[in-house]
Amino acid sequence: MPLLPVAIIGLVALIALLALTFRSSLPFLSDPPAPYGTTLPGAFLYKQQRGLSCEYASVHIATTMTGQAVSEYAFDDVVPLNENPHLGYRGNIHGEWGNTPDYGVYNGPLETALTQFGVQSDAFYAVGDRTALTDELDLGGPVVVWLALWGADGSFDAYSADGTRYQLTQGMHVMTAYGYDETGVYLTDPGTAVYQFYDWQEFMWMWDIMDGMGLSVHP
């Protein structure tokens, strides 16, 4: 075989190898990163059955998504009444939404109730760290979140008879987060039985007022 074609073939192979090596060394020419986000299967629409049962309805959605359905009515018998929502349900569940005398319940009593139903969950406070939400969703568990839909103006400290301080927030509402991406958070809202989307800035603004209160339900 003539030497010239052999030399040309060798040169072409060398150029191809150098090009491949050069390309892989440039981050902007590398393979695109994996998509950021998670969407859990099984999210569905459900409307709360009482005026102020959004917490129970949201947990019903989350437990159903994980194959452990607990009716919103089941919590009536296991969550005590208490003026402090960290200890029990505050007010009348048939009351009008948005006020604080008839209010609702926070994550701690719901975690305790779910334990009685054999469902594993974790009550947590993100306190400005959105990875507390995204990490739980990445693990496959929907997250019940407490949001201040009216902002911070109606949020204030109240005190129990023994001097224990707790926060109440007018316009507090609870939904179930089932997904996120780089743009924001996807939720199912039992208040009106609709899917909601909030961009990260708006979501964190409402969530941070409630100290990032959440309840992750384990599959």
HELIX and SHEET records of a PDB file:
HELIX    1   1 LEU A    3  SER A   24  1                                  22    
HELIX    2   2 PRO A   27  LEU A   29  5                                   3    
HELIX    3   3 CYS A   54  MET A   65  1                                  12    
HELIX    4   4 GLU A   72  ASP A   77  5                                   6    
HELIX    5   5 ASN A  107  GLN A  116  1                                  10    
HELIX    6   6 THR A  131  ASP A  138  1                                   8    
HELIX    7   7 TRP A  200  ILE A  209  1                                  10    
SHEET    1   A 5 GLY A  37  THR A  39  0                                        
SHEET    2   A 5 MET A 172  ASP A 181 -1                                        
SHEET    3   A 5 VAL A 143  ALA A 148 -1                                        
SHEET    4   A 5 MET A 213  VAL A 217 -1                                        
SHEET    5   A 5 SER A 121  TYR A 125 -1                                        
SHEET    1   B 4 GLY A  37  THR A  39  0                                        
SHEET    2   B 4 MET A 172  ASP A 181 -1                                        
SHEET    3   B 4 GLY A 184  ASP A 189 -1                                        
SHEET    4   B 4 VAL A 194  ASP A 199 -1                                        
SHEET    1   C 2 SER A 155  TYR A 159  0                                        
SHEET    2   C 2 ARG A 165  THR A 169 -1                                        
END                                                                             
